[in-house]
Amino acid sequence: PEVYGTLEELPQDMPESLKKHIEERMTENQGRIPKMIWVSCEGENPADQEYIGPIRYSPWQGFPAYYFPYMHTPGYLSPIVAVQFDSPVSNVLINIECRAWAKNIKHDRQNRLGLVHFELLKD
């Protein structure tokens, strides 16, 4: 993946919350965007966005670029991002879409490119 090098390279359709997060990480990284494949999760439609509540990502809101490209190295551990939904509304099926963000990642909802869809139901 091709990481973003400047704020001007961030796509217009990137969620504002992720853009803000990237800007905050820049201040911790001597004014440079960290080399990451970023991840964002949102409700798919306005009702889902209302019901989803706050979201936390761990250990980071993306995958460090040093994991790529995959070189078939013995002992390689695949990167992971845990997504925690802090307070989704109970008894409502919430449609969630998580996207990976890099310059060369295309998003296509119909063909499920660059994203994953899942549903969350909290009893």
N, C-alpha and C positions, 0 to 999 in steps of 0.2 A: 504493500500500500504506500501511496505518496502522502506524507504528512503535510499539514498546513504549516507554512512558514511565517505568514503575516496575518493580521486580523482582516486585511482586505481580501484575502483568499477564502475566508469563511463564507459558505453559501448563504444566500438570502433565506432559504427555507430551513436553515438550521434553527432549532429552538433558541429563543432569547436567553432562556435559563442556562443553556450550554455555552452560548457565547459569553455570558457573564462569568461562568465558571472558568472558561479558558483565559479570560482577561485576568481573573484573580490568580490563576496559576502562573501567568506571565510575571507578575510582580514578585513571585517567589523564585522565579527562574531567570533573574537578571534581565528582564524585559523581553525574553524570547518565549515563544510558544513551545511548551514541552512536546517532544516528539512522541505523539500518541495517536492511536486510532481511537477516536472518541466514541462514546456510547451515550445515547439518550433514549429514555423510555417515556411514553406519554399515553394517555387515553386516546383511542382512535377517533372519537367524535366528541362534541362538546359535553354531552352527558357523562361519558366515560371520564373526561378530564375533570369534571366536577366531583365525581365519586372516588377518584383514585387516591387522593391525599398526597402527603409529602413522600418523596422517594429518596433513598440513600443508596450510594454505590460503594462497593468495597472490593479490593483495597483502593482502587482509583476509578474515575469515571471514564475508563477506557483501557486499552491495551498498550503497553509500552512498545514502541516501534522496534526495539531490539529483539523482539520475538519473531520478527519477519525479516527475510523469508524463512520459511521452515526448511531446514537443511538435512533432515533425517539423522540428526545427531543422536547417538546413543544416550539414554538417560534424559532426553528432552522432556520437559514438563510443559504441557499446553497452558497458555494463560487463561485466566478466568476473571470475570467480573460478576460479583454477586450484587443483585438488585433487591433492595428491601423496601417493601411498601409499608410505611409506618402506620397508617390509619385509614385503610380503604373502608368504604361504607359496607356494612354487613347486609347480607341477603340480596345483593345486587350483582348480576354478572357484569364484569367490567372487561371490555376489550382493550388490550394493551398492545402497543407496537413499540419495539425497540429497534433502533437504527445504529449502524456503525457509520462513522464519519471519517473520510479521508478524501483527498482530491480525486482519486480514481475509483471511488466506490459509487456506483450508480444505484439509485433507489427506484424500484418499480414494485408497487404494491400488488399489482395483478400477478406478476411472475415471482414475487417474494425475493427480489434481489436487494441485497444490502440491508435487510431487515428481517425481523422475526415477529410473528403474531402469536399471542396466546390470550387465554381468558382467565380471569381471576374471580373466584367466588369465595367470600369469607362468610362462614356460618355465624 
